[in-house]
Amino acid sequence: MNYRGGLGAFGYRLTPWVKRLMIANAIVFVVMWVLIQALDVSLNEFATYLGFNDSDFLTKPWTIVTYMFVHGGFFHILINMLMLFFFGPPLEERWGGKEFIKYYAICGIGAALFNLVFSEGTIIGASGAVYGVMLAYALNWPNSPIWIYAIFPIKAKYLVLILGGISFFSAFGGAQDGIAHYAHLGGLVVGYVYLKKAWEIGARLEGLKKSLRKRRLSVVPGGAQGEPGARGRSKEAKKEAKKEAKILDVVDKLLEKIDAEGLDSLTLEERKFLDDYALKRRSDHEIRH
């Protein structure tokens, strides 16, 4: 599917997990608003039980997830959901729903932990996770134009750099504006580290696929028939070739499994098997050179 990048490009189709996240956030916001109006409950009471706080998160572990669905006002949730609406669908289309929601959760949880290390107090809102989504969009489509107020175009990579810079200087500059700048910064940092690691693994797997193709095309040499002991070496070579073929078949199936279901579909034993094979191939390559 082709997407027109940028704010103001209303050609996006809501993907399943983006839609679910937006609906969940909207439901929580409406329920909170109704209870606040009907029972005279304050936002602080919701933040106490659902927001992430550095002093009591061990006794309320659920808050590391629930804080992402609590917003302090209509403008707060509107901005976060708009950013999710524009930047989320292209990523979910490219990655698939499972990888997208995992990345969203990692950025949101990472943002809370980042805030825990560098700041104190209670944080609420999906901003940390959304900043991570925005970063991933900019890394995948860096030159995509983002239209600010549908008037001013700016490339996605520059928008992320500007917002990241604002978060950094506001956080470490001690800004007292009621915004969780450390959480925003955490979403960016954790998202970048995760994506960098994921791309490294992807590059390693791609290298493994190439070496596998070369290996299948290679010819296993045997001794000349007239040489002493050639028959023994030939039998040994055939035995090694059969053993190698079996290993290559397993590696091939595991790589196909990754292509079809993602890296998370592998068991610990299967991951170890691939890692051991990759190390062996690297070692053989170094010896030959």
N, C-alpha and C positions, 0 to 999 in steps of 0.2 A: 504494500500500500504506500502511496506517495503522500507525504505531508508537506504542507506549506508551513515553513518554520516561522515562529515568532508570535508575539502577542498581537492580537488583531486579525490573525489568520484563523477564521472560524471553520476551517475545513477538517478539523479533527473529529474522529469518531471515538466516542468513549469506549475504552477497552474494559474488560470485566473487572479487573482489580482496581483500576482507577475509579470506576463507577461505585464499587463496593465501599471503597475508602471514603468517597465523597458522601455517600448515603449514610454511612456509619457516623461520620462527623456531624452531618446535618441532624440526624436523629438525636444524638447526645446533646447538641446545642439547643434544639427545640425542647427536649425534656427538661433540661436545666432551666431554660427561660420560663417554662410553664410552672415548675416547682418554685422558682424564685418569686414569681408573681402570686401564685396561689397560696403558698405556705410561708411566705416571707423569709425564705431561706436565702442566705447571702452566697455570693460567688466564692468567698473565702472558705465556706464550709465544704463546697465541692472540691476546691483546691486542696483542702486538708486531707481528704480521703482518696482523691483521684490524681492530684498533682504530684510531681516528683520533688521530694525534699531531701536535701543532703543529710539531715539529722535523724530521719526516721525511715529511710528507705529499706533498711534491713527488717523492720517490723511490718512494712507494707510493700513487699516485693512487687505486687501487681502494678504499682504506680509507675514502674519503668516503662510500661506499655500504655496504661490508661491515660497518662499525662498527655499523650499525643492526640487524644480525642476531646480534650477540654479546652475551650477557648474563652477568652475574657470579654468578648463582645462581638457584635456583628461584623465590624470592620476587620477584626482579627481573623475570624474564620473565613471571611470573604476573600481576603488576600491570599491566605494559604490554599484555599480550594481553587482559586483562579490559577495560581501557579502550578498546582497539581494537574489541573485540567489541560493547561497548555503544554507542559513539559513531560507529563507522565505517559500519555498514550503512545507517542513514538517509541519510547523506551520499551514499553510492554510489548508492542508489536515486534520489535527487534529481538528482545531477550526471551519473550514468553512470560506468561503470568507467574509461574513459580519463581523464576529468577528475579522478576521485578519486585514481588512482594517481599522476598527475602532481603533484597537490597534496601528497600524502604524501611523494613524493620531494623536492619543493622544500622542504618544511618540514624534512625530515631533513638534507638537504645544507646548507640555510641555518643550521640549528642548529649543525652542525659548524663552518661558517665564522664564525658568531657567537662560538663558543667560541675559535676560533683568534685572533680579534681581541682578546678580553678576558681570556683565560686561557691556561694552558699545561698540558701533560701529555696523557695518553691518555684518551679517552672511548669508552665502549661502550654499546650499548643503543638501543632504538627510542623512548626517551622524548621526544626532540625532535620527531620526526615525530608521535607520538601526542598530544603537547601541542597541536600545530597542528591535528590532527583534532578534539580536544576544543574548541578555540577556535571552529572552523568550526561545530560542532554548536551551541554556545552562541549564536553569531550568528544561526543559522537558527531555533533554537527556544529563545530566551532564558528563557522562563518554564517550560520543561519541568522537572518535579521529578526531582531525582537523589536516590536513597535511599542514604544512607551507612549501611553495615552493615545495610541493609534496615530501618532503624529511624528515622533522622533525615532528613527531606526537606529539600532545599535547591535553589533554582532554579539552573539551569545557568549563568546569567550570573554569579551570585554565587560559585559554585564556581570558575569560571575566574578571577574577580577575586582570590579568596583564594589559589588556587594560584599565580597570577601574582605576587601580592604576596610570597608566601613565597619564590618563586624570585628575585625582584628583591633583596629584603633579604638573603637568604642569599648570593647571588652577590656583590653589591657590599659586603656586610658581612664578607666573607672567611671564611665558614663552612668549617670543615675536617671535613666529615662524609662525604667520599668520594662525594658526589652531584654530578653535572654540572649545577649550577644554571644556569650560563651557557647550556648547550645547551637546557635547558628553556625558559629565557627567549627564546633565539634562535628556537625553534620557534614560540612565541607571536608574537614580533615579525614574523618573516618571513611567517608565515601571515596575520597581519592586513594587512600591506602588500600581499601578493599579492591577497587577497580585495578589499581596497579598490580596487585598480587594476582588477581584473576587473569589479567592480560599476560602476565609472566607464565602462569600455568598454561594458558591457551597457546602461547608461543612454544612452550616445551612440548605440548601434545602435538602441535603441528610439525615440529621437528621430528618427533617420534614417528609420525605418519610417513614423512618423507624417507626417513631411514628404513622404515618397514618396506616401502615400495622398492627402494634400492636393493635391500636385502633379498627380496623375493626374485629380483632379476639377476642377482649375482650367481656366478657359477662356482660350485665347490670343486676345487682342483683335486685330482687324484694322482697317484704316482704312475709313471710310465710302466707299461706292461712288462717291458724287458728288464726293469731294475730289480735287484734283489729286495725282497720284502715289499714289493709294490702291491701285491695282492692283499697283504695284511693292512697296508696303509689305506688301500681302496675300501676295504670293509669298514675300517675305522672311520673313514671319511663319510661313507654312506650312513653309518650309525649316527654320526654327529649331525649329518644333514637332516636325517629324520627327526632327531631330537629338536633341532633348530626349527624345523617346519612346524612341529607341534606347538612350540613356544610362540612362533609367529601367528599361528592360527588363533591362539588365546588372546594375544595382544590385539590382533585385528578385530576380534569380537568385542573386546573391551572398548576399543576406540569407536566402533560402531554404536555401542551402547551409550557412550558419552555424547556422540552426535545426536542420537535420538532422544535421550532422556536427561542429559546434563551430567556434570561431574559428580553431583551429589547422589546420583543413582548407584555409584560404585560402593561396594562394601569396603571395610578396612583392609581385608585380605587382598581384594582386587587392586586397591590403590597401592598397596605395598608391592604387589607383583609388578605393576607398571613402573613404579619408582626404581625397583631393583633392576628391571630390564633396561630402563633409561641409563642408569649408572653403569651397567655392564657395557652398553653400546658406547657410552662416552669413554670408558676405560679402554675398550678395544680400539677406538678411533685414535686415542692418544698414543697407544703402543705402536700402531701402524705408522704413525707420523713421527 
